[in-house]
Amino acid sequence: MQPVSRGIIRQEKKKLRSSRYLIFSTQTEYFGSTDEYTILTFDARGVGWTGGGWDSYNSHEWALDFLELLDYLDWVRNVHSVGHSAGGQALMKALLLNTIPNRFQSASLLNTTTGGLRPLIGPWTIVSNLFVKDPHEQMKRLLRINYTENWLRSRPDDDVSFDTNFDKILARTQDRNSRNRPQSTGSMISQAIASLRHWVSEKDLAIIKKSGVPMLVVSNSWDNFAYLSHSEYLNAKLEPWKFVVFDDTGHNVPSARYNELNKLFEEFWKHAETGHALEQQ
């Protein structure tokens, strides 16, 4: 067993701004500051500094990109994988496509779905943003569909320089966007179509469960991109170590409930590492 466990966090002409760049920033800062974990985040096709435009890819290709990156880095053991939203879709596919035994020490599926019908307001807001000229207004509209109004109006517990969480997330996203590359219309639409085409069958979930990889499923009670019932279905079929539902959060649980989620990851990963070590004896 390698001495350092591996943490994988799956992140994500009219130019569009996205709030998704900040989703896992608190996790990378928190776990990256320790000597126990090495954190890897990466941009999917057409996002950030990864190339891509109009394409017909789907979550299968996303998963292959993910696995090829792990192969390139020689990350073949002790990987704690985390997939949020479309990243969770890619992670499910990666668990099915992976051919290296014991590569994944655990898998966490956050605010994601196996496929099927989704809430309309999330995709509609993203598409309608194509016709909003002001990037500042684009971002404000995206924040309001990714977090609850109550949370956005609340005072931040980690930065007293801002009056509300809305002000904090908006400022940090604008700062990140100033150092990033805007997503093109083609890549945004291709990514949305890939997510909508995603499908993992009940038989596929049985294969994932049989693999023995410890699972964690996280959701929330209010989401404009995936229904709570989607995570309840994952819970029923995968029988994870824990199924956690956050209230008053929204789709972006990692950035809204980072303290609770970081502690949950720590507990889950220790559980997975201990169980894996016992199996090796």
Beta strands, then each sheet from edge to edge (+ up, - down):
strand 1: 5-10
strand 2: 37-42
strand 3: 79-84
strand 4: 104-110
strand 5: 215-220
strand 6: 242-246
sheet 1: 2+ 1+ 3+ 4+ 5+ 6+
end
